[in-house]
Amino acid sequence: MRKGTIFFENKPRIIATGTIAGPKECVGVVGQYVDQALTDDTFGESTYEKAECKMLTYAVRRAIQNAKLVEEEMDLLISGDLLNQIISASFTARDFDIPFLGVYSACSTLSESFALSAVFVNSGYAKNVVAATGSHFSSAERQYRYPLELGNTRPPQSQWTVTGAGGTVISNAGSDIAITSATIGRVVDFGITDVNNMGAAMAPAACDTILAHLQATGKRAEDYDLILTGDLGALGSRLLKHLSEQKGVDLSPNHVDCGEIIYNVIEDEFQGGSGAGCSAVVFNSYIWNKLKKAEIKKVLFCATGALLSTVSSGQGESIPCIAHAVEIENVKT
Amino acid sequence: MRKGTIFFENKPRIIATGTIAGPKECVGVVGQYVDQALTDDTFGESTYEKAECKMLTYAVRRAIQNAKLVEEEMDLLISGDLLNQIISASFTARDFDIPFLGVYSACSTLSESFALSAVFVNSGYAKNVVAATGSHFSSAERQYRYPLELGNTRPPQSQWTVTGAGGTVISNAGSDIAITSATIGRVVDFGITDVNNMGAAMAPAACDTILAHLQATGKRAEDYDLILTGDLGALGSRLLKHLSEQKGVDLSPNHVDCGEIIYNVIEDEFQGGSGAGCSAVVFNSYIWNKLKKAEIKKVLFCATGALLSTVSSGQGESIPCIAHAVEIENVKT
């Protein structure tokens, strides 16, 4: 590995996913592809945090089940989430007798987890790994911004945290869809301090990682059917295209952002979806379906994360961001 | 890997460490071994969170320097901490042009990071990795418990969060001290709900991982010069010995807990030290010195983490815990 790029010569396979999403999310493009569409975003729980954890647990269990594996066959669970001390992931891990690695990379948790899973499988340390993350609008809103009861006005540059979770089983064999390489991102901070403008904060990190990946692999943007970012939203996506164009790379023909496409109706959610659950649901349902059907064959999946906390912002800090990229390819010959 | 145990046939080496600790910590056993002993626990910063981050940045930079390497030669930074959204690690990573993997495993962050670093180095994906973590008494106290200004009475089962940070460089060559195997822990929850009794909460997780490691490697406790836990404290250490004895394993001859030994005078800190910085400082200074001098040759290092948050405890949850073990050995023949 130099400059963060790893090549997986044994081509670890993505063999199954498990997904669940909230009522608002299921009105959109992911609705017909998720394993469970919730009609009640509390999922029968007494708090939003417990609902978030229950969704993540569902996604892990369902992914293992969809892989036609059982818990005992899983070597590793890699998971993280947005809540303080990643309690959704830790309490989910408590429900499984699987060795657990907790990670934190904000909304880029899924691509960090994919990269780590591929490292473990490619090197032979693990046969079956489950990577999972999720988020919940209401738990994120009250942790990062204001209690919902305040009914605060949302500014137009804001995004809507996705209520949903996704789990992914990565194995040494079992499908044609492989993780062929990955680029671990560096922290990039362009000095954005507006905690409602995640897209602008994260776009430079996405640009840095995507361009580093293209350079390390010797590929061009058009070599991919899809360059899929996590939750830049509409504004952040425009900024990414602008930033990469300045560096001589045109991403516009094949760039899609999970946050930009997850909601049908742009109303309260303004710039689109965000949250670790955004790319977890979109990749693991809608995109996964297209990969399985070979409608798309080669994806550069680059989830993006804003590594702020209410404390860092309260103490006047700007927002450091990161993005990790994984190359996912149908390797059927 | 089965049941979480990985063997590192290429024997990744620990080649250098960098450490810094607060005034209270430096009165104790680590005082003469740390690279920098602070006389002021604000480290010249305006907030405790900024001081914590500055310590972590120091530890990373110093570890790289002590390894006689430069930033450009580092392939990966693996770090996490206790603060919400691991801001110490993320803001530290912002200061370095090194690919960054954020992890969260509470006070077992260092051993999780060691295991991951060894995976990357052993498999050839990285040549030089820096693993780092830290904590600060005052930032932890106000995040997890009460504002210091309240002057709350501390119960006798409590521990004192260590102010300090440690960084470790793990490379493919450069010393005789190798990471030879690791066991990734599972989440264990014995139903403890007292957030002041971390030792009791974490002891079962330490027991689970240590016994799993001994079983997977076919070793006995007495094969190690030292079985080093992270921050069980005095009470937690007694519980670990009791629990393992019940399972037929006597750890008492060679078990030492970083939290139990870090403070000389047991006064306010009652059961001893805790926090991600506890084992980060003790291992990387005091123990590292003994390993380098070959005074001890084989250590099973098992840091322990309590995966709670104020939200999970406030919602009535018990405390899920985890421990990751790494076997560290002087392989000079």
Interface residues (C-beta under 8 A of the other chain):
Chain A: M1 R2 K3 G4 I6 S46 T47 E49 K50 D75 L76 G80 L82 L83 N84 Q85 I86 I87 S90 F91 A93 R94 F96 D97 I98 P99 F100 L101 G102 V103 Y104 S105 A106 E112 L116 V119 F120 N122 S123 Y125 A126 K127 Q143 T183 I184 G185 R186 V187 D189 L307 L308 S309 T310 V311 S312 Q315 E317 P320 I322
Chain B: M1 R2 K3 G4 I6 S46 T47 E49 K50 D75 L76 G80 L82 L83 N84 Q85 I86 I87 S90 F91 A93 R94 F96 D97 I98 P99 F100 L101 G102 V103 Y104 S105 A106 E112 L116 V119 F120 N122 S123 Y125 A126 K127 Q143 T183 I184 G185 R186 V187 D189 L307 L308 S309 T310 V311 S312 Q315 E317 P320 I322
